[in-house]
């Protein structure tokens, strides 16, 4: 074998060595029972056409590579945004390993979560003992200030009652009676990670607010960021803007510190997050604003029930969306938008105008969470681009109606189609039959990029195969500037690849664009 201590090869070049090529070829021949190459080629070509597209889009009983995750992942992410909070998932160890690995691979940081380790016996007799023992161990070993409990499929199918189980655990001394153990039922077989996020944030607010008297503090605002793979950059950018305005605010569920801990010789199992003191006081806010509507429907309903004004946005990204968010904040808080922020807005407008010739008329396919797809389509149209395919596997009929209205508001959206409930295999058919210039989504789109040749821009959770994107904002005017640059770099990179041959594909020896 070509590997040696003197020259350690990464797996990519290692598997290109002759020995591995031969091994893989023999494996395919002897163990995979392959079809003749001609048949495979014919089927591949057939799957690129309109006839197959119609069959593909008609699928109902099968999902292939959905652009979503399950509810407990959203609950685990939500718990990470609160002070010294350990996420406790009532279910099997394998499920929790998936949530932790998904978050840690995206953020390149440890993602802490524990499990009640339910196995076959718990699936038959119930998981009460698992939860009681698990809470006791979590409290003793990890020194949390709060344990946030969610569920997986197994616990939901057998009907385990979290409220009753937690009360039993307290009565048995697993945790002190006064210790905070909020919970949310998050069945993984329905909904998606945005629903799990919503249920957990609501569960935590309800735990601290229920039965408490409210005294409204005029001009104060709660901000719910939503499930956001760019929370590190986005939360800090929005906090900067709110601080410049002099607004009194509380970020409810701020995971920016947890997923961006410094390397200074000290390991932090917990870092940052909304404090329990701030959570209690947040009941008195005049208003609660959500940055992502579909991540917070139940939570905002509860906030209205306790007497707060509410408003939801579809990811404040770009000119119009940031304008709307800041003007709403200004109206509630009574604070003026300062000149510093106005100048930032003007710089983004100027940058968009400077690059207009390269952006105008570019076509896009956008996939991901409903609020993200809405925000990206809106921003693309601000640049003169044309969204053609807007797909959200966890999109609803209401989202489809909102998207249709948005796209109809601009001449750049007139050829767009909205695809709620569809997956990335369906998007493959769309890209082959109605090609676009650029694809925007998460890392799973790299297979679509390889298959269809459509350049992928990674802007949606999860991003596994690139590093540190989440540390920079997409929201606000500064985030819009970074997003604009990212799109332009992709356009120019593709142009460079297509003009590599001097006097053949490159006639102008172009350096300046």
C-alpha positions, 0 to 999 in steps of 0.5 A: 500500500502507498501509505507510509509514515514519511508521507501521510496521504489524505484519503482523497489522493490515497484512494487514487493510488493504483492499489486502491483503484484496483481494489475498488474496481474488483469490489464493484465487479464481484460484490455490487452485481453491477448492470451493464455500463450501457444500461446505466448510461441510458437510464442516467440520460433518461432521468435528465428528461421531461418524461422522467421529471413528470414522474419524479415530481408526482412522487408521494410515497417516497422521499429522496434526500429531503432538504430538512432535518427532524424535530429533535435537532431543532430542540437541541440547537434551541437548548444550546442558546441558553445559559449553562443548559444541557440538552436531554433527549428522551430516546436512543443514543443513536438519535442523539449522536446524529444531532450532535454530529450534525451541529459539530460538523457544521460549527466545527465546535463540540455540541453537547447533548445527552440521552436517556438511552432507551433500548428495546425494554424501554420501548415496551415498558416505557422510558420512565426509569431511563429518564429518571436515571438520566436526569440524575446523571446529567445533574451530577456530572455536567453541573448545568443550570437547566436541563431542556428535555425533548423527545425522539420517535421512540418516546413519542410512539409509545406515548411517554409523558414528559411532564409526568416523568419529570415530576416523578424524577423530582419526587425521587430526588433525581434533581432538586424540586426547584431545578429548572427542567423545561421540556417539549414534545418533538416527534421526529416523524412529523414536522422538521427541525424548525418545528422542534426549535419552535416547540423547545423555545416555547416550552422554555418560555412557558416554564419561566413565564407561566403563572407569573405577573407581567409588568410591561416595560415600555420600549423593550424588545425580545428577539427570537433568532430562529434555527440559524446555521449562521447564528454566530455572525448573524446574532452578533451583527444584529446585536451591534445594530440594536446597540447602535440604536440604543435599544433595550433588547433581549436575545432569546436563544442566543447560541453564538457564544456556544458555537464559537468558543475561543481556543485559550486553554480552557474547555467550555462545555457551556458558553454564552446564551440567554441567562435565566435572569434575562429569561424571567425579565423577558416576560415584561417586554413590550414586544417579541420579534422573531427573525424567522416566522416559520421557526416561531409560530407557536412561540409567538402565539404564546407571547401574544397570550401573555400580552406582548405585541409580536411580529415575525420576519422572513430572515432580515437579509438584504435592503428591504428586509433589513429596512423593515426590521429596523423600522419596526424596532424603531417604532416599538423602541422609540429610538431613531435609526442613526446615521451610522446605520444609514451609511451602511445601507447606502454602501450596500446599495452602492456595491449592488449598483457597482456590480449590476452588469454581472448580477442582472439576469442571472437565474437561481435555484434556491432550496432550504428552510422556508424563511431562508428561501423567501429571504434569498429570493427577495435578495436575488430580485433586489440585485436584478437576478431571477429566482426560477426554482424555490424549494422547501421540503418543509414548506407549507401551503401558506409558505407557497402562497407567501412566496407566490405573492413575493415573486409576483411583486417583481418583474424578476420573479415572473418565471419563478416556480415554488415547490413546497414539500419537494426534495433534492432528487426532484430539484435534480429534475428541475435543474436538468430540464430548466437549467439555471446559472446558480444554485443556493443551499447547503452542502448536500447540493454539491451532488447536484452541482456535480451532476448538473454542473450548476455552481453551488453557493453554500448559505444554508445549514448544514455546511459540512465541506467548507469551514467558518462560513457561520462566523460571518453574518448574512443578516443586516446591511453588512451581511448583505454585502458579504452575501453579494460578494459571495455570489459575485465570487462564484460568478467570476470563479466560473468565468475564470474556469471557462476562459482558461485557454488564451486566444481560445476561450480568453480573447481579451486577456481579461484582468479587470471586470 
